[in-house]
Amino acid sequence: MSSDQDTMPDERLTVSRAEQHSVAASTPERVSDPSGRPDAVLTLKAAPHGALIVSGIAVALLLAGWLLFYFLLFLPRGPIG
């Protein structure tokens, strides 16, 4: 058996105090100030407009491409049968 299997499970999970890691946000001075609710509302008020414009352009291009295929490829070939 290897030495890893000889140890008790509890012994493998314990970490000495010197080996413990701390996270960047462990102290309040390392955490940025949260934005206040009024600031967040003002920021988010204008945010959806850009997303709506981009999605509208994408849908318009998709529709224009479909219409081009329909009128330039499907209709000139005539009816099926």
Backbone as a printed PyTorch tensor [residue, N CA C, xyz], in Angstrom:
tensor([[[  0.8320,  -1.1940,   0.0000],
         [  0.0000,   0.0000,   0.0000],
         [  0.8670,   1.2450,   0.0000]],

        [[  0.3920,   2.2730,  -0.6600],
         [  1.1670,   3.5070,  -0.6950],
         [  0.9480,   4.2910,   0.5940]],

        [[  1.8020,   5.2620,   0.8090],
         [  1.6960,   6.0460,   2.0380],
         [  0.4320,   6.8900,   2.0570]],

        [[ -0.1130,   7.2010,   0.8650],
         [ -1.3370,   7.9880,   0.7900],
         [ -2.5160,   7.2060,   1.3460]],

        [[ -2.5240,   5.8880,   1.1360],
         [ -3.6130,   5.0670,   1.6130],
         [ -3.4400,   4.6970,   3.0820]],

        [[ -2.2170,   4.7780,   3.6050],
         [ -1.9680,   4.4380,   5.0010],
         [ -2.4810,   5.5160,   5.9500]],

        [[ -2.5610,   6.7550,   5.4970],
         [ -2.9990,   7.8440,   6.3750],
         [ -4.5070,   7.8440,   6.4930]],

        [[ -4.9830,   8.3630,   7.5620],
         [ -6.4140,   8.4790,   7.7840],
         [ -6.9470,   9.5950,   6.8910]],

        [[ -8.1890,   9.5210,   6.4430],
         [ -8.7460,  10.5870,   5.5890],
         [ -8.7110,  11.9510,   6.2580]],

        [[ -8.9180,  11.9960,   7.5830],
         [ -8.9040,  13.2780,   8.2810],
         [ -7.5250,  13.9210,   8.2420]],

        [[ -6.4940,  13.1240,   8.2760],
         [ -5.1380,  13.6620,   8.2680],
         [ -4.8000,  14.2930,   6.9240]],

        [[ -5.3280,  13.7580,   5.8440],
         [ -5.0360,  14.3120,   4.5260],
         [ -5.7640,  15.6290,   4.2960]],

        [[ -6.8930,  15.8240,   4.9430],
         [ -7.6830,  17.0100,   4.7060],
         [ -7.2700,  18.1970,   5.5670]],

        [[ -6.5810,  17.9660,   6.6410],
         [ -6.1960,  19.0710,   7.4990],
         [ -5.0200,  19.8230,   6.8860]],

        [[ -5.0600,  21.1260,   7.0190],
         [ -4.0110,  21.9900,   6.4930],
         [ -3.5150,  22.8500,   7.6370]],

        [[ -2.2140,  22.9760,   7.7500],
         [ -1.6750,  23.7920,   8.8300],
         [ -2.0190,  25.2570,   8.6030]],

        [[ -1.9480,  26.0220,   9.6570],
         [ -2.3060,  27.4400,   9.5860],
         [ -1.4040,  28.1910,   8.6040]],

        [[ -0.1500,  27.8180,   8.5040],
         [  0.7840,  28.5020,   7.6030],
         [  0.4790,  28.2010,   6.1350]],

        [[ -0.1630,  27.0590,   5.8510],
         [ -0.4400,  26.6750,   4.4720],
         [ -1.7960,  27.1590,   3.9790]],

        [[ -2.6210,  27.7230,   4.8400],
         [ -3.9360,  28.1890,   4.4030],
         [ -3.7760,  29.4000,   3.4860]],

        [[ -4.6490,  29.4720,   2.5060],
         [ -4.6020,  30.5610,   1.5380],
         [ -5.6670,  31.5900,   1.8740]],

        [[ -5.3840,  32.8300,   1.5700],
         [ -6.3920,  33.8580,   1.7690],
         [ -6.8290,  34.3660,   0.4030]],

        [[ -8.0490,  34.8290,   0.3420],
         [ -8.5900,  35.3570,  -0.9030],
         [ -8.3350,  36.8570,  -0.9650]],

        [[ -8.4550,  37.4320,  -2.1520],
         [ -8.1800,  38.8580,  -2.3320],
         [ -9.1590,  39.7280,  -1.5480]],

        [[-10.3790,  39.2520,  -1.3680],
         [-11.3920,  40.0370,  -0.6770],
         [-11.4750,  39.6890,   0.8040]],

        [[-10.3900,  39.2430,   1.3820],
         [-10.4320,  38.8460,   2.7830],
         [-10.4770,  40.0380,   3.7340]],

        [[-10.0780,  41.2000,   3.2790],
         [-10.1440,  42.3890,   4.1240],
         [-10.9900,  43.4510,   3.4300]],

        [[-11.7100,  44.2700,   4.2000],
         [-12.5940,  45.2780,   3.5870],
         [-11.8650,  46.2890,   2.6990]],

        [[-10.6090,  46.6130,   3.0220],
         [ -9.9160,  47.6110,   2.1970],
         [ -9.5360,  47.0910,   0.8150]],

        [[ -9.6040,  45.7810,   0.6160],
         [ -9.3120,  45.2180,  -0.7110],
         [-10.5530,  45.0710,  -1.5850]],

        [[-11.7130,  45.3780,  -1.0430],
         [-12.9670,  45.2590,  -1.7800],
         [-13.3840,  46.6430,  -2.2330]],

        [[-13.7750,  46.7600,  -3.5220],
         [-14.1920,  48.0630,  -4.0230],
         [-15.5420,  48.4440,  -3.4340]],

        [[-15.8020,  49.7270,  -3.4040],
         [-17.0650,  50.2110,  -2.8710],
         [-18.1940,  49.8100,  -3.8100]],

        [[-19.2670,  49.2790,  -3.2590],
         [-20.4010,  48.9370,  -4.1300],
         [-21.0720,  50.2160,  -4.6310]],

        [[-21.5260,  50.1890,  -5.8740],
         [-22.2050,  51.3750,  -6.3910],
         [-23.5780,  51.4550,  -5.7450]],

        [[-23.9930,  52.6580,  -5.5020],
         [-25.3030,  52.8530,  -4.8870],
         [-26.4200,  52.5090,  -5.8570]],

        [[-27.5780,  52.2680,  -5.3510],
         [-28.7150,  51.8990,  -6.1930],
         [-29.0540,  52.9690,  -7.2210]],

        [[-29.0670,  54.2490,  -6.8970],
         [-29.3620,  55.2720,  -7.9240],
         [-28.3380,  55.2480,  -9.0690]],

        [[-27.0630,  55.0280,  -8.7470],
         [-26.0580,  54.9650,  -9.8030],
         [-26.2970,  53.7770, -10.7220]],

        [[-26.6510,  52.6530, -10.1460],
         [-26.9080,  51.4510, -10.9350],
         [-28.1270,  51.6370, -11.8300]],

        [[-29.1600,  52.2820, -11.3130],
         [-30.3690,  52.5120, -12.1090],
         [-30.0530,  53.4150, -13.2870]],

        [[-29.2680,  54.4560, -13.0620],
         [-28.9030,  55.3560, -14.1670],
         [-28.0470,  54.6420, -15.2050]],

        [[-27.1610,  53.7870, -14.7590],
         [-26.3000,  53.0640, -15.6860],
         [-27.1100,  52.0710, -16.5070]],

        [[-28.0040,  51.3470, -15.8660],
         [-28.7830,  50.3320, -16.5630],
         [-29.9130,  50.9110, -17.4080]],

        [[-30.2360,  52.1790, -17.1970],
         [-31.3140,  52.8010, -17.9550],
         [-30.9860,  52.8610, -19.4440]],

        [[-29.7350,  53.1320, -19.7770],
         [-29.3310,  53.2690, -21.1750],
         [-28.7650,  51.9740, -21.7530]],

        [[-28.4820,  50.9960, -20.9380],
         [-27.8190,  49.7810, -21.4160],
         [-28.6360,  48.9780, -22.4200]],

        [[-29.9370,  48.7590, -22.2420],
         [-30.6710,  47.9130, -23.1890],
         [-30.8010,  48.5060, -24.5940]],

        [[-30.6450,  49.8070, -24.7520],
         [-30.8230,  50.4110, -26.0670],
         [-29.8150,  49.8680, -27.0760]],

        [[-28.5720,  49.7570, -26.6820],
         [-27.5570,  49.2300, -27.5910],
         [-27.8200,  47.7830, -27.9650]],

        [[-28.2440,  46.9760, -27.0040],
         [-28.5490,  45.5740, -27.2780],
         [-29.7470,  45.4590, -28.2210]],

        [[-30.7330,  46.3080, -28.0380],
         [-31.8940,  46.2800, -28.9320],
         [-31.5170,  46.7060, -30.3470]],

        [[-30.6440,  47.6700, -30.4730],
         [-30.1990,  48.1160, -31.8020],
         [-29.4320,  47.0020, -32.5050]],

        [[-28.5100,  46.3650, -31.7970],
         [-27.7250,  45.2780, -32.3920],
         [-28.6250,  44.1140, -32.7910]],

        [[-29.5530,  43.7200, -31.9190],
         [-30.4380,  42.6090, -32.2670],
         [-31.3860,  42.9910, -33.4010]],

        [[-31.8300,  44.2310, -33.4520],
         [-32.6870,  44.6880, -34.5560],
         [-31.9650,  44.6540, -35.8910]],

        [[-30.7060,  45.0580, -35.8990],
         [-29.9110,  45.0080, -37.1310],
         [-29.7040,  43.5590, -37.5620]],

        [[-29.4290,  42.6790, -36.6210],
         [-29.2240,  41.2630, -36.9450],
         [-30.4930,  40.6490, -37.5370]],

        [[-31.6450,  40.9560, -36.9650],
         [-32.9080,  40.4260, -37.4760],
         [-33.2030,  41.0070, -38.8520]],

        [[-32.9340,  42.2900, -39.0440],
         [-33.1660,  42.9160, -40.3530],
         [-32.2760,  42.2950, -41.4250]],

        [[-31.0190,  42.0400, -41.1160],
         [-30.1280,  41.3990, -42.0830],
         [-30.5710,  39.9740, -42.3950]],

        [[-31.0240,  39.2480, -41.3920],
         [-31.5180,  37.8900, -41.6020],
         [-32.7560,  37.8990, -42.4960]],

        [[-33.6790,  38.7960, -42.2360],
         [-34.8840,  38.9040, -43.0530],
         [-34.5440,  39.3200, -44.4800]],

        [[-33.6390,  40.2780, -44.6460],
         [-33.2320,  40.7040, -45.9860],
         [-32.5750,  39.5530, -46.7480]],

        [[-31.7460,  38.7810, -46.0960],
         [-31.1220,  37.6240, -46.7450],
         [-32.1510,  36.5840, -47.1530]],

        [[-33.1390,  36.3370, -46.2930],
         [-34.1770,  35.3670, -46.6240],
         [-34.9930,  35.8510, -47.8210]],

        [[-35.3370,  37.1380, -47.8340],
         [-36.0950,  37.6800, -48.9640],
         [-35.2980,  37.6020, -50.2610]],

        [[-33.9800,  37.8640, -50.1940],
         [-33.1480,  37.7440, -51.3880],
         [-33.1500,  36.3070, -51.9160]],

        [[-32.9930,  35.3430, -51.0450],
         [-33.0440,  33.9410, -51.4710],
         [-34.4070,  33.6150, -52.0780]],

        [[-35.4590,  34.0990, -51.4470],
         [-36.8040,  33.7720, -51.9170],
         [-37.0550,  34.3490, -53.3070]],

        [[-36.7750,  35.6360, -53.4890],
         [-37.0940,  36.2790, -54.7590],
         [-36.0790,  35.9860, -55.8610]],

        [[-34.8110,  35.7660, -55.5220],
         [-33.7900,  35.5550, -56.5480],
         [-33.5090,  34.0880, -56.8580]],

        [[-33.8370,  33.1780, -55.9420],
         [-33.5570,  31.7670, -56.1820],
         [-34.8130,  30.9030, -56.2910]],

        [[-35.7370,  31.0450, -55.3520],
         [-36.8910,  30.1500, -55.3270],
         [-37.9370,  30.5140, -56.3870]],

        [[-38.3440,  31.7740, -56.4620],
         [-39.3830,  32.1590, -57.4040],
         [-38.9810,  31.9680, -58.8730]],

        [[-37.7350,  32.3160, -59.2670],
         [-37.3780,  32.1150, -60.6820],
         [-37.4030,  30.6530, -61.1220]],

        [[-37.2810,  29.7080, -60.2180],
         [-37.2880,  28.2890, -60.5840],
         [-38.6820,  27.7780, -60.8830]],

        [[-39.6940,  28.5050, -60.4730],
         [-41.0650,  28.1130, -60.7740],
         [-41.6340,  27.1340, -59.7660]],

        [[-42.8930,  26.7720, -59.9810],
         [-43.5680,  25.8650, -59.0460],
         [-43.0110,  24.4430, -59.1350]],

        [[-43.1950,  23.7110, -58.0780],
         [-42.7500,  22.3150, -58.0330],
         [-43.7660,  21.4530, -58.7680]],

        [[-43.3060,  20.5470, -59.5590],
         [-44.1930,  19.5790, -60.1820],
         [-44.3320,  19.7920, -61.5890]]])
